[in-house]
Structures are given as structure tokens and as C-alpha cells.
């Protein structure tokens, strides 16, 4: 399913996704495996998440950032929003 197809019935799709998440019925789909050629002739595997999985991952990340960001010290960088190791 493409973003355009999902957006045609966006409100209904999001309500259904919300219902499945709250009922514990949501199951992540397996990632699509694509192989990218490397310069030396080998191929590197790349996993592509489904459209709904990307949305769920983003929402979970936002919630976890809101919960744990206040606990980090000012000199902690890692993968924090608006910060880098440089």
C-alpha cells in the first residue's frame, strides 16, 4: 500500500490502527528485504518496514522520548533529538 492509497481513507485507517493497538491485535508485518549492490560486487541487505509499521515506530519513539528525555543529563548525546556527538 502506498502513502497515497492510505491517505484516501486516512481517518478510518488511523482509527482502525488505533483500535488494533489498544486491543493488542496489531502485529508488525515482516520487513521487505531488498538487496543493494556494493562497490565490491557484493550485495547489502536492506529491510524496508511497512507503512503502518513506520507510523507505529514513530509514535512509540515520540512517547518514549517524552518519558525519558527529562532523565538524561545535559552532557548525554547519543541519538537524542537536536543533539549530536559533535
LUMMARVO-732140 format. One line per 3 residues: number of its first residue (from 1); their letters; for each residue x, y, z of C-alpha. Coordinates in steps of 0.1 Angstrom, whole numbers, plus 5000, padded with zeros to 4 digits. Layout:
N
NUM = a = X,Y,Z | ... .
***
This chain:
86
1 = xxx = 5000,5000,5000 | 5013,5034,4991 | 5010,5067,5012 .
4 = xxx = 4985,5080,4986 | 4963,5049,4990 | 4965,5050,5027 .
7 = xxx = 4957,5087,5027 | 4925,5082,5007 | 4908,5069,5038 .
10 = xxx = 4932,5083,5063 | 4908,5089,5092 | 4893,5054,5090 .
13 = xxx = 4927,5038,5086 | 4941,5056,5116 | 4911,5047,5138 .
16 = xxx = 4914,5011,5128 | 4952,5011,5136 | 4944,5028,5169 .
19 = xxx = 4918,5001,5177 | 4942,4973,5169 | 4970,4988,5190 .
22 = xxx = 4947,4992,5221 | 4933,4957,5218 | 4967,4941,5214 .
25 = xxx = 4957,4928,5180 | 4983,4948,5160 | 5011,4926,5145 .
28 = xxx = 5040,4941,5127 | 5044,4929,5092 | 5077,4913,5082 .
31 = xxx = 5101,4938,5066 | 5105,4937,5029 | 5141,4926,5020 .
34 = xxx = 5159,4945,4992 | 5195,4940,4983 | 5216,4970,4973 .
37 = xxx = 5248,4964,4952 | 5281,4974,4968 | 5312,4987,4951 .
40 = xxx = 5330,4954,4955 | 5302,4934,4938 | 5286,4920,4969 .
43 = xxx = 5251,4930,4980 | 5240,4946,5012 | 5206,4936,5026 .
46 = xxx = 5181,4964,5034 | 5149,4959,5054 | 5120,4981,5045 .
49 = xxx = 5092,4984,5071 | 5056,4986,5060 | 5037,5019,5060 .
52 = xxx = 5018,5013,5092 | 5049,4999,5110 | 5067,5032,5102 .
55 = xxx = 5039,5052,5117 | 5037,5030,5149 | 5075,5031,5153 .
58 = xxx = 5075,5069,5150 | 5046,5072,5176 | 5063,5049,5200 .
61 = xxx = 5096,5069,5196 | 5077,5102,5204 | 5061,5087,5235 .
64 = xxx = 5094,5072,5248 | 5113,5105,5241 | 5087,5124,5261 .
67 = xxx = 5090,5100,5290 | 5128,5095,5292 | 5143,5128,5278 .
70 = xxx = 5140,5146,5312 | 5161,5118,5328 | 5191,5124,5306 .
73 = xxx = 5219,5146,5318 | 5230,5176,5297 | 5262,5160,5286 .
76 = xxx = 5245,5129,5272 | 5242,5130,5235 | 5237,5096,5217 .
79 = xxx = 5206,5096,5195 | 5188,5124,5213 | 5166,5149,5194 .
82 = xxx = 5185,5181,5185 | 5219,5167,5197 | 5248,5150,5180 .
85 = xx = 5282,5137,5192 | 5299,5167,5176 .
***
